[in-house]
Amino acid sequence: MKTKLFNKSNIQKKYLVLALTYIFTHLFIRLFLTPTLQVDDAEQIRFSQYLALGYPIPQPPLYSWISWGLFQLLGTGLLALSLLKYSIIGLTFWTTWLSSGYLFHHLQSRYLATLSFMLMPSFAWHMHQGFTHTILLGLAITTTLHALLRLQQHQQTRDYLYLGIALGIGIMAKYSFLLFMVPLLLAALSIQKFRKKLLQHQILFTLAALLAITTPHLYWLSQHYLEVFPVINQKLQVTTGNPLLERLQSLGYFVISALAFVTPWLLLFTLLTGKQLFIPSKTTPAKQLLSRFYLTLLAIVVLLSLFFTMPHFKVRWFHPLMMLFPLWWLAQVEGDTPLTAIKTRWVVGITTGLTLLIIFIRIVQVTSGPELGHYSRLNRPIIETLKQHPTPPTTTLLITQDDFLGAHLLAHYPKHAVAIERTLYNRSLIFPFQSCLLLYDNDDSFSSSELIKDRERKRYINKRGEVQYSLDVAEISNAECLPIINNLHKP
């Protein structure tokens, strides 16, 4: 028995080392191979300069609040955002591991469940390329599952509070969390052992925690819903009154996109365990929960398709619906004995190979991409070009009309007031005011502005592959700058 425990402990340590190596490798690539921001990070740089109950984007504010806090500790920039992102990713793996302890009998199944994310494109690739709110959504999903599974076996006040906090984090992470929360709670209420715990008077602690976290933003949302909901509706493109054939086609596209979310994981495990899916296995309340979740989800989707065309869901938007699909599948196929050693080696080998390939592609993308004819935003040498210009006095107002360039100005010049379009950031730093600098690059509409016309400017040029990046800097007089300042407003 001691030998088995020792071996099990060794395996867990190796798994932890591999998980940390994975996270720190991607963190290193992001921090040290290019200082250029991704689009989502640039958005966070701008909105996390201040605290608000809501922001002019169709997302809840929790990610921006956490970013703001880290900016106060570490400074505005890529370091704080990257540490936040990869901390959340690490916590997502950890809470998945905790949930798997309630779902599976074999340690091997727990490893396979956690590794499953590495064979799903939204996790293996997209989360490194630009997700922010979606990464927090993923953590909320795995944390909520763990909280609910834990509650089924315990009935302490802290377990009810934990569930309420997890649900609150989910709603405050991304509105689409509701697509996960509602079917999951309906599924739980349909199972006697979960229903018994959820209908106890202690559930008031869950509601109290949930409302404490969400009420301030929900109040803000009630005042600004006309700014948020039309944007969401435009993205989803939900319509009514369409012919039946068109509704069925939209349902088909919806299902295909859902399955694409879990591909290539689905293809691999269909080959390795597809037959076992139809063999009855021992059930537990935890396994029942995931089965009822997907049955509830299927019923809702079919019912909606009778009256509406299914929403236009991009593959990467399926986190609320399909993130737990591998856990459900593995729970169904797990038998009295674990997956054979040869099948396990296939899974580990393919997962490792794909992970190393993605790491290699990411390195090539940010180092040699332009030379190979693949130029992306990450290859735009904004920070390197800004460094070519002498640092202006802190009494200088920096002005640009480009959101993306403006975010880099906020990160590179944290002690300067920065105006992006008509919004003034770091307002307290503008006085004593002495001068203004206009900055624009070859991706900026500012170059056609009357303010720039016939003005003396300095041009800095960087070339990546066949693509040339240019940054123009023009100084304007105080007399011209004061009217600009008077037209600026707070974020």
C-alpha positions as CSV (number, residue, x, y, z in Angstrom):
1,M,0.0,0.0,0.0
2,K,2.8,2.4,0.8
3,T,4.4,1.8,-2.6
4,K,1.2,2.6,-4.4
5,L,0.7,5.8,-2.4
6,F,4.3,6.7,-3.2
7,N,3.9,6.1,-6.9
8,K,0.6,8.0,-6.9
9,S,2.3,10.9,-5.1
10,N,5.1,10.9,-7.6
11,I,2.7,11.0,-10.5
12,Q,0.8,13.9,-9.0
13,K,4.1,15.8,-8.5
14,K,5.1,15.2,-12.1
15,Y,1.7,16.3,-13.3
16,L,2.0,19.5,-11.2
17,V,5.5,20.2,-12.6
18,L,4.3,19.7,-16.2
19,A,1.3,22.0,-15.6
20,L,3.5,24.7,-14.2
21,T,6.0,24.3,-17.0
22,Y,3.2,24.7,-19.5
23,I,1.9,27.8,-17.9
24,F,5.3,29.5,-17.4
25,T,6.4,28.6,-21.0
26,H,3.4,30.4,-22.5
27,L,3.9,33.3,-20.0
28,F,7.5,33.6,-21.0
29,I,6.6,33.7,-24.7
30,R,4.0,36.5,-24.0
31,L,6.2,38.6,-21.8
32,F,9.6,38.4,-23.4
33,L,9.2,37.8,-27.1
34,T,7.1,40.8,-28.0
35,P,5.9,43.8,-26.0
36,T,3.0,44.5,-28.4
37,L,-0.5,44.1,-26.9
38,Q,-3.3,41.9,-28.3
39,V,-6.6,43.6,-29.1
40,D,-8.3,42.3,-25.9
41,D,-5.4,43.4,-23.8
42,A,-5.4,46.8,-25.3
43,E,-9.1,47.1,-24.5
44,Q,-8.3,46.2,-20.9
45,I,-5.5,48.8,-20.7
46,R,-8.0,51.5,-21.6
47,F,-11.0,50.4,-19.5
48,S,-9.0,49.3,-16.4
49,Q,-7.6,52.9,-15.9
50,Y,-10.6,53.5,-13.7
51,L,-13.3,51.7,-11.7
52,A,-16.9,51.7,-12.8
53,L,-20.0,49.6,-12.2
54,G,-20.0,48.9,-16.0
55,Y,-18.1,49.7,-19.1
56,P,-19.1,50.6,-22.7
57,I,-18.5,47.1,-23.9
58,P,-21.0,44.2,-23.9
59,Q,-19.2,42.4,-21.0
60,P,-19.5,42.5,-17.2
61,P,-16.8,44.5,-15.3
62,L,-15.1,41.8,-13.1
63,Y,-12.1,41.2,-15.3
64,S,-11.5,45.0,-15.6
65,W,-11.8,45.4,-11.9
66,I,-9.1,42.8,-11.2
67,S,-6.9,44.3,-13.9
68,W,-7.3,47.7,-12.3
69,G,-6.2,46.2,-9.0
70,L,-3.1,44.6,-10.5
71,F,-2.3,47.9,-12.3
72,Q,-2.1,49.6,-8.9
73,L,0.3,47.0,-7.7
74,L,2.4,46.2,-10.8
75,G,1.9,49.2,-13.0
76,T,-0.2,49.4,-16.2
77,G,1.0,47.1,-18.9
78,L,1.6,43.6,-20.2
79,L,3.1,42.2,-17.0
80,A,0.0,42.7,-14.9
81,L,-2.4,41.4,-17.7
82,S,-0.3,38.4,-18.5
83,L,0.1,37.4,-14.8
84,L,-3.7,37.7,-14.4
85,K,-4.4,35.6,-17.5
86,Y,-2.1,32.7,-16.7
87,S,-3.1,32.7,-13.0
88,I,-6.7,32.3,-14.1
89,I,-5.7,29.5,-16.5
90,G,-3.8,27.8,-13.7
91,L,-6.8,28.0,-11.4
92,T,-9.0,26.6,-14.2
93,F,-6.9,23.5,-14.4
94,W,-6.8,23.2,-10.6
95,T,-10.6,23.5,-10.2
96,T,-11.1,21.0,-13.0
97,W,-8.8,18.6,-11.1
98,L,-10.9,19.2,-7.9
99,S,-14.1,18.5,-9.7
100,S,-12.7,15.4,-11.3
101,G,-12.3,13.9,-7.8
102,Y,-16.1,13.8,-7.5
103,L,-16.6,12.4,-11.0
104,F,-14.1,9.6,-11.5
105,H,-12.9,6.5,-9.6
106,H,-9.5,6.3,-11.3
107,L,-6.7,8.8,-10.9
108,Q,-5.9,8.3,-14.6
109,S,-9.4,9.5,-15.6
110,R,-8.7,12.7,-13.6
111,Y,-5.5,13.4,-15.6
112,L,-7.3,12.7,-18.9
113,A,-10.1,15.1,-17.9
114,T,-7.7,17.9,-17.1
115,L,-5.6,17.3,-20.2
116,S,-8.7,17.4,-22.4
117,F,-8.4,21.2,-22.6
118,M,-5.2,20.9,-24.5
119,L,-7.0,19.2,-27.4
120,M,-9.7,21.9,-27.7
121,P,-8.6,24.8,-29.9
122,S,-10.3,27.5,-27.7
123,F,-8.0,26.5,-24.9
124,A,-4.9,25.2,-26.7
125,W,-4.6,28.2,-29.0
126,H,-7.2,31.0,-28.7
127,M,-6.7,31.6,-25.0
128,H,-3.1,32.5,-25.6
129,Q,-4.0,34.8,-28.6
130,G,-6.4,37.2,-27.0
131,F,-9.1,36.0,-24.6
132,T,-9.8,38.0,-21.4
133,H,-13.3,37.7,-20.1
134,T,-13.7,34.3,-21.7
135,I,-10.7,33.0,-19.6
136,L,-12.5,34.2,-16.5
137,L,-15.7,32.5,-17.7
138,G,-13.8,29.2,-18.0
139,L,-12.7,29.5,-14.4
140,A,-16.2,30.3,-13.3
141,I,-17.6,27.2,-15.1
142,T,-15.1,24.8,-13.5
143,T,-15.5,26.5,-10.1
144,T,-19.3,26.4,-10.2
145,L,-19.2,22.7,-11.1
146,H,-16.8,22.0,-8.2
147,A,-19.0,24.0,-5.8
148,L,-22.1,22.1,-6.8
149,L,-20.5,18.7,-6.6
150,R,-19.0,19.6,-3.2
151,L,-22.4,20.8,-1.9
152,Q,-24.0,17.5,-2.8
153,Q,-21.6,15.7,-0.3
154,H,-21.5,18.4,2.3
155,Q,-24.0,20.8,3.9
156,Q,-22.0,23.4,5.6
157,T,-22.6,27.1,5.4
158,R,-19.3,27.7,3.6
159,D,-20.4,25.3,0.8
160,Y,-23.5,27.4,0.1
161,L,-21.4,30.6,0.2
162,Y,-18.9,29.0,-2.1
163,L,-21.6,28.2,-4.6
164,G,-23.0,31.7,-4.5
165,I,-19.6,33.2,-5.0
166,A,-18.9,30.9,-7.9
167,L,-22.2,31.9,-9.6
168,G,-21.5,35.5,-8.9
169,I,-18.1,35.4,-10.5
170,G,-19.6,33.7,-13.5
171,I,-22.2,36.3,-14.1
172,M,-19.7,39.1,-13.5
173,A,-17.2,37.4,-15.9
174,K,-19.3,37.1,-19.0
175,Y,-23.1,37.4,-19.6
176,S,-23.0,34.1,-21.5
177,F,-22.4,32.3,-18.2
178,L,-26.2,32.3,-17.9
179,L,-26.3,29.7,-20.8
180,F,-24.3,27.4,-18.4
181,M,-25.9,28.3,-15.1
182,V,-29.5,27.9,-16.0
183,P,-29.3,24.4,-17.5
184,L,-26.9,23.3,-14.7
185,L,-29.2,24.4,-11.9
186,L,-32.2,22.8,-13.7
187,A,-30.3,19.6,-14.0
188,A,-29.3,19.7,-10.4
189,L,-32.9,20.2,-9.3
190,S,-34.0,17.2,-11.3
191,I,-31.7,14.9,-9.2
192,Q,-33.0,14.0,-5.7
193,K,-29.7,14.3,-3.9
194,F,-28.9,17.7,-5.3
195,R,-32.4,18.9,-5.0
196,K,-32.5,18.0,-1.3
197,K,-29.4,20.2,-0.7
198,L,-30.5,23.1,-2.9
199,L,-33.9,23.4,-1.2
200,Q,-32.5,23.7,2.3
201,H,-32.8,27.1,4.1
202,Q,-29.1,27.5,3.8
203,I,-29.5,28.3,0.1
204,L,-30.2,31.8,1.3
205,F,-26.5,32.1,1.9
206,T,-26.0,31.3,-1.7
207,L,-28.4,33.9,-2.8
208,A,-26.9,36.5,-0.5
209,A,-23.4,35.9,-1.9
210,L,-24.7,36.0,-5.4
211,L,-26.6,39.2,-5.0
212,A,-23.8,40.9,-3.1
213,I,-21.5,40.3,-6.0
214,T,-23.8,41.1,-8.9
215,T,-26.3,43.7,-7.6
216,P,-24.2,46.8,-8.2
217,H,-23.5,45.9,-11.8
218,L,-27.1,44.7,-12.4
219,Y,-28.3,48.1,-11.3
220,W,-25.9,49.8,-13.7
221,L,-27.1,47.4,-16.5
222,S,-30.7,48.4,-15.8
223,Q,-29.7,52.0,-16.6
224,H,-27.6,51.2,-19.7
225,Y,-29.2,48.1,-21.2
226,L,-29.9,50.0,-24.5
227,E,-26.1,50.3,-24.9
228,V,-25.4,46.7,-24.2
229,F,-28.2,44.4,-25.4
230,P,-28.4,45.7,-29.0
231,V,-24.6,44.9,-29.4
232,I,-25.2,41.4,-28.1
233,N,-28.2,40.9,-30.4
234,Q,-26.3,42.1,-33.4
235,K,-23.6,39.5,-32.7
236,L,-26.0,36.6,-32.2
237,Q,-28.3,37.5,-35.1
238,V,-31.4,35.8,-33.6
239,T,-34.5,36.1,-35.8
240,T,-38.1,34.8,-35.8
241,G,-40.6,33.9,-38.5
242,N,-38.2,32.0,-40.7
243,P,-39.2,29.0,-42.7
244,L,-38.9,25.6,-41.0
245,L,-36.1,24.5,-43.3
246,E,-34.1,27.5,-42.5
247,R,-34.5,27.0,-38.8
248,L,-33.4,23.4,-39.1
249,Q,-30.4,24.4,-41.1
250,S,-29.4,26.9,-38.4
251,L,-29.8,24.1,-35.9
252,G,-27.5,22.0,-37.9
253,Y,-24.8,24.7,-38.1
254,F,-25.2,25.2,-34.4
255,V,-24.6,21.6,-33.6
256,I,-21.6,21.4,-36.0
257,S,-20.1,24.4,-34.4
258,A,-20.6,22.9,-30.9
259,L,-18.8,19.7,-32.0
260,A,-16.0,21.7,-33.6
261,F,-15.4,23.3,-30.2
262,V,-14.3,19.9,-28.8
263,T,-12.4,18.8,-31.9
264,P,-9.8,17.1,-32.2
265,W,-10.4,15.8,-28.6
266,L,-13.7,14.3,-29.8
267,L,-12.2,12.5,-32.8
268,L,-9.5,11.0,-30.7
269,F,-11.7,9.8,-27.9
270,T,-14.4,8.5,-30.4
271,L,-11.7,6.2,-31.8
272,L,-10.4,5.2,-28.4
273,T,-13.6,4.9,-26.3
274,G,-16.5,5.3,-28.7
275,K,-17.8,1.8,-28.1
276,Q,-17.7,2.1,-24.3
277,L,-20.1,5.1,-24.5
278,F,-23.0,2.8,-25.2
279,I,-22.1,0.3,-22.4
280,P,-24.1,1.0,-19.2
281,S,-21.8,2.0,-16.4
282,K,-22.3,2.6,-12.7
283,T,-23.9,6.0,-12.1
284,T,-23.4,8.5,-9.3
285,P,-25.2,11.8,-8.6
286,A,-22.1,13.6,-9.9
287,K,-22.2,11.7,-13.2
288,Q,-25.9,12.2,-13.4
289,L,-25.5,15.9,-13.0
290,L,-23.5,16.2,-16.2
291,S,-25.8,13.9,-18.1
292,R,-28.9,15.8,-17.1
293,F,-27.1,19.1,-17.9
294,Y,-26.6,18.0,-21.5
295,L,-30.1,16.5,-21.7
296,T,-31.5,19.8,-20.5
297,L,-29.3,21.7,-22.9
298,L,-30.4,19.5,-25.8
299,A,-34.1,20.0,-24.9
300,I,-33.7,23.8,-24.7
301,V,-31.9,24.0,-28.1
302,V,-34.5,21.8,-29.8
303,L,-37.3,23.8,-28.3
304,L,-35.8,27.1,-29.3
305,S,-35.2,25.9,-32.9
306,L,-38.9,25.3,-33.3
307,F,-39.5,29.1,-33.0
308,F,-36.2,30.8,-33.8
309,T,-33.3,30.5,-36.1
310,M,-30.4,29.5,-33.8
311,P,-28.0,32.3,-32.9
312,H,-24.9,32.9,-34.9
313,F,-22.4,31.2,-32.5
314,K,-18.8,31.3,-33.5
315,V,-17.0,28.1,-32.5
316,R,-15.0,29.9,-29.8
317,W,-18.2,31.1,-28.1
318,F,-19.2,27.6,-27.0
319,H,-17.5,27.6,-23.6
320,P,-20.7,27.8,-21.5
321,L,-22.2,24.8,-23.4
322,M,-19.3,22.5,-24.4
323,M,-16.5,23.1,-22.0
324,L,-17.5,20.3,-19.7
325,F,-18.3,17.9,-22.6
326,P,-15.0,15.9,-22.2
327,L,-15.8,15.4,-18.5
328,W,-19.2,14.1,-19.3
329,W,-17.8,11.7,-21.9
330,L,-15.1,10.4,-19.7
331,A,-17.6,9.9,-16.9
332,Q,-19.8,7.8,-19.2
333,V,-17.0,5.6,-20.5
334,E,-15.1,5.0,-17.2
335,G,-15.4,1.4,-16.1
336,D,-14.1,-0.7,-13.3
337,T,-10.6,-0.6,-14.9
338,P,-8.9,2.5,-16.2
339,L,-8.1,3.2,-19.9
340,T,-5.4,0.7,-21.1
341,A,-1.8,1.8,-21.0
342,I,-1.4,1.9,-24.8
343,K,-4.5,4.1,-25.2
344,T,-3.3,6.4,-22.5
345,R,0.1,6.7,-24.2
346,W,-1.7,7.7,-27.4
347,V,-3.6,10.4,-25.6
348,V,-0.5,11.7,-23.8
349,G,1.6,11.5,-26.9
350,I,-0.9,13.4,-29.2
351,T,-1.6,16.0,-26.5
352,T,2.2,16.6,-25.9
353,G,2.9,16.7,-29.7
354,L,0.1,19.2,-30.3
355,T,1.1,21.3,-27.3
356,L,4.7,21.5,-28.4
357,L,3.6,22.4,-32.0
358,I,1.5,25.3,-30.7
359,I,4.4,26.5,-28.6
360,F,6.6,26.4,-31.6
361,I,4.1,28.2,-33.8
362,R,3.7,30.9,-31.2
363,I,7.4,31.5,-31.0
364,V,7.7,31.6,-34.8
365,Q,4.6,33.9,-35.0
366,V,6.2,36.6,-32.8
367,T,9.8,36.2,-34.0
368,S,9.9,35.2,-37.7
369,G,6.2,35.6,-38.8
370,P,6.7,38.8,-40.9
371,E,9.8,37.2,-42.7
372,L,7.6,34.2,-43.5
373,G,4.8,36.4,-44.9
374,H,2.6,36.3,-41.8
375,Y,2.3,39.7,-40.3
376,S,-0.1,40.2,-37.3
377,R,-0.8,42.8,-34.7
378,L,1.8,41.1,-32.4
379,N,4.5,41.9,-35.0
380,R,3.7,45.7,-35.0
381,P,6.7,47.2,-33.3
382,I,4.8,50.0,-31.5
383,I,6.8,50.0,-28.2
384,E,10.1,49.6,-30.0
385,T,9.3,52.6,-32.2
386,L,8.1,54.7,-29.2
387,K,11.4,54.1,-27.6
388,Q,13.1,55.8,-30.6
389,H,11.5,59.1,-29.6
390,P,13.0,60.9,-26.6
391,T,10.7,60.6,-23.5
392,P,8.7,63.8,-23.3
393,P,8.4,65.7,-20.1
394,T,5.6,64.5,-17.8
395,T,3.9,67.9,-18.3
396,T,3.2,66.8,-21.9
397,L,-0.3,65.7,-23.0
398,L,-0.1,62.8,-25.5
399,I,-2.9,62.7,-28.0
400,T,-4.0,60.0,-30.5
401,Q,-7.2,59.0,-32.2
402,D,-6.2,55.3,-32.4
403,D,-7.4,53.1,-29.5
404,F,-4.8,50.5,-30.1
405,L,-1.9,53.0,-30.2
406,G,-3.4,54.8,-27.3
407,A,-3.3,51.7,-25.1
408,H,0.4,51.3,-25.8
409,L,0.9,55.0,-24.8
410,L,-0.8,54.3,-21.5
411,A,1.4,51.3,-20.9
412,H,4.7,53.0,-22.1
413,Y,4.1,56.4,-20.5
414,P,2.3,55.7,-17.2
415,K,3.3,59.2,-15.8
416,H,1.7,61.1,-18.7
417,A,-1.8,62.2,-19.4
418,V,-3.1,60.5,-22.5
419,A,-6.0,61.5,-24.7
420,I,-7.5,58.8,-26.9
421,E,-10.0,60.3,-29.3
422,R,-12.0,62.5,-26.9
423,T,-11.3,60.6,-23.7
424,L,-8.7,61.9,-21.3
425,Y,-6.8,59.3,-19.1
426,N,-4.6,60.1,-16.1
427,R,-6.4,63.5,-15.8
428,S,-4.6,64.3,-12.6
429,L,-1.3,64.2,-14.4
430,I,-2.2,66.9,-17.0
431,F,-1.3,69.8,-14.6
432,P,1.0,71.7,-14.7
433,F,0.4,71.6,-18.5
434,Q,3.1,72.7,-20.8
435,S,2.8,71.1,-24.3
436,C,1.0,68.6,-26.4
437,L,2.2,65.8,-28.7
438,L,0.1,64.3,-31.5
439,L,1.0,60.6,-32.3
440,Y,-0.3,58.6,-35.1
441,D,0.9,55.6,-37.1
442,N,0.2,54.2,-40.6
443,D,-2.8,52.4,-39.2
444,D,-4.3,55.6,-37.8
445,S,-7.0,57.8,-39.4
446,F,-5.4,60.8,-37.6
447,S,-3.1,61.3,-40.6
448,S,-5.9,62.7,-42.6
449,S,-7.0,65.1,-39.8
450,E,-6.9,68.9,-40.4
451,L,-5.0,69.1,-37.2
452,I,-2.1,67.3,-38.8
453,K,-2.1,68.9,-42.2
454,D,1.0,70.8,-43.1
455,R,2.4,70.4,-39.6
456,E,6.1,69.6,-39.0
457,R,6.6,66.1,-37.6
458,K,9.1,63.5,-36.8
459,R,8.7,60.1,-38.4
460,Y,10.1,56.9,-36.9
461,I,10.2,53.8,-39.0
462,N,10.5,50.1,-38.2
463,K,10.4,47.3,-40.8
464,R,9.3,43.7,-40.1
465,G,9.7,41.5,-43.1
466,E,8.1,43.3,-46.1
467,V,5.9,45.4,-43.9
468,Q,6.9,48.9,-42.8
469,Y,5.6,50.4,-39.6
470,S,5.8,54.2,-39.2
471,L,5.0,56.4,-36.2
472,D,4.7,60.2,-36.6
473,V,5.1,62.6,-33.7
474,A,4.0,66.3,-34.0
475,E,4.2,69.0,-31.4
476,I,1.5,71.6,-31.2
477,S,1.4,74.9,-29.4
478,N,-0.4,75.5,-26.1
479,A,-2.8,77.9,-27.9
480,E,-3.9,75.1,-30.2
481,C,-3.8,72.4,-27.5
482,L,-6.1,74.2,-25.0
483,P,-9.3,73.9,-27.1
484,I,-8.5,70.2,-27.5
485,I,-8.2,69.8,-23.7
486,N,-11.5,71.6,-23.2
487,N,-13.3,69.2,-25.5
488,L,-12.0,66.1,-23.7
489,H,-14.0,64.2,-21.1
490,K,-13.3,61.7,-18.4
491,P,-13.5,57.9,-19.2
